[in-house]
């Protein structure tokens, strides 16, 4: 069996072979509170996978959901305020 491979390296970097741009890093920073809240909710839900949820677990999940909703609302509000012609 003969394998066909490229003889030389590509001239330009592929889409996945580059560092994130400043704009992409800024977007990640803006979304970080939502990402953290999602991770907290997921952690609270994972804790109850192998056992019945206690009242403490239920409160932990409710609090994590509220934090996630708050983070999403804040992100949406900040995003709406940065649109041209809004909030100024």
N, C-alpha and C positions, 0 to 999 in steps of 0.2 A: 504494500500500500504506500502510495506516495502522498505526502502531505504538502499542500500548497500554502506557503506563508509569504508575508511581505518581505521583500529583500531589504528595504530601507525604512527608517523611522518616518512617520508622517511629519510633514512640514509644520502643520498647525496642531495645536493641542486639541484633544477631543473635548467634548462638552463636559465630561466628568473628570478631566485632568486639569482642573484649575482651582484656584482659591476663590472663596466667596468675595463678591464685590462689597464695597462700603455700604451700598444701598441694601444689599441682602443682609449684611450684619446688623444694620439699623432696624430692618424689619424684624429680625429675630429678637433683638433687644426690646422692641415694642411689644412683641407677643410673649415675652418670657413670663410675665405674671400669669397668663392663661396656661402656658405650658406647665408651670409649677403647680397650679391649681388642679390641672388634669392629672398630673402625677400623684398628687395627694389623694385625689378621689380614687384613682386606680389602686393605690396602696391600701386605702381603707376597704375597698371592695375585695381585694386579694386576701386580706386578713380573715374574711368570713367565708372563704371558699371551702375550707375543710372542716368547718364546725358551724353550728347554728349561730346566727347573729344575736348577740346579747343586746340589752338596752344601750349599753355603752357603745357597742359597735354601730347600732342604728343612729345614735346621736353623732358619732364620728362621721358617718357617711352623709348625714344631713348637713352637718357643718361644712364638709368638703364640697358638697353640691352647691351650697350657698356661696362659698368662696369662689367657686368656678363661675357661677352665674354673675357674680359681682365683677370678677376679672373680665369676663366677656363683655359685660355692659360698659365697663370703663374703657376697654379697647375700642368698642364700637363708637363710643362718645368721642374719644380722642381722634379716631379716624374721621369721623364726620366733621369735627372742628377743623381739620386740616384741608378739607376740600375747598377749592376756590369759591369765594362768595358766601361761605358759611361761617358764622361766628365772628365775622369782622365788621 
